[in-house]
Amino acid sequence: MKKAVRPYDYSLIVAVLLLCSAGLVMIYSASIGVTINKYDYSSSFFFTRQLIFLLVGIGLMYFTMRFNVQIYKKLMMPIVVFSILILIFVLLFGREVNNAKSWLYIGPIGIQPAEFIKLTLAIYLAAIYSKKQGKMQDFKKGVIPPLTIFAIMFLLILRQPDLGTGIIVSGVAGVILFCSGIKFKHIFSMAAFAGIVGLGIFLRLTPEQLSRFDAAFAPFKDPAGDGYQLVNGYISIAAGGITGSGLGESIQKYGFLPEPHTDFIIAIIAEELGFIGVFSIIALLAYIVLKGFWIGMQSNDTYSSLLAFGIAGMIGIQTVVNLGAAVGLLPITGVPLPFISYGGSSLLLFLTSMGILINISAKVNLNKKVPDRKPEVNRKIKAIM
């Protein structure tokens, strides 16, 4: 038993549990006004639901901590096919919420299948590009073919439409590609192509989606309309100062800041716990992301290495997108803050992913004393950094 539990990285486990605990407390605090005034629920409604998802998520994290990550590689194609089929199923039979048809409901429980595509794509690209290490210098044969699966998933997510998840899925693919040993000239070519695609998507955005850009970059132009959420988020952040007004003492959560327990929960954290609270949350998230990249660089297995990079990149990119929207640097896309915001699908995804990352870390710790040649991908990344 001692040998079984010794190699796990307990600093990662503690960081995740601290973030989840902080998220539970802040969800209860931030959602009080919403539950009573908007939904007429019990004040602990969202807290209780998140707690249930947390317990299930911890079970999934424990399972993936113990499950051999190489099996995901063998099951890669069934997982990919199932993921594409469920995205199509959502478009046909999903429920529309906030103008996006991205939800499937099983009784009272709703899930967003697109959330889990982030991990599916990370597993798929890590598996494929680890097999193609000898062909990564050949752009047509090594780099392009796996991206067709990414393109299919990306387009299906955009059809919902879910721009926020589409951005994060693209970021995960970009991180794994960058870390897989691709030539720099190919990176620049793909970045230029991504820019053209991004421009094309921007030109096809609906008026409602375009209004989010106005709300992000000129919120005071229409503070009672498109800019309402961001302006009230600014008020929350400004009111907190260094130490905050105190846990549970937010004013903005009582009908001023819409949905304060979801993608704008950082504003309530700033108001109640101040700069100290916000810094603590960001520091824990940054630790997980940096530790994930460190684990990827230490792994002797290219597949595990790329998968660790993909998971760390997913958490980092989603954190940046959420915080960027909360401070007006990015358009509001409804992306939750990892481990903190209310949302069962998001929490299950990240806890499952952390189990995989901790599993990879355990293999790294077990192999530390075994001399072995580092994968080519890791030596290139170290040279860059």
Buried (B, 14 or more C-beta within 10 A) or exposed (E): EEEEEEBBBEEBBEBBBBBBEBBBBBBBBBBBBBBBEEEEBEBBBBBBBBBEBBEBBBBBBBEBBEBEBEEBBEEBEEBBEEBBEBBEEBBEEBEEEEEBBBBBEEEEEBBBBBBBBBBBBBBBBBBBBBBBBEBBEEBEEBBEEBBEBBEBBBEBBBBBBBBBBBBBBBBBBBBBBBBBBBBEEBBEBBEEEEEEEEEEBEEEBEEEBBBBBBBBBEBEEBBEEBBBBBBBBBBBBEBBEEEBBEBEEBBBBEBBBBBBBBBBBBBBBBBBBBBBBBEBBBEBBBBBBEBBBBBBBBBBBBBBBBBBBBBBBBBBBBBBBBBBBBBBEBBBBBBBBBBBBBBBBBBBBBBBBBBBBBBBBBBBBEBEEEEEEBBBBBEBBEEEE
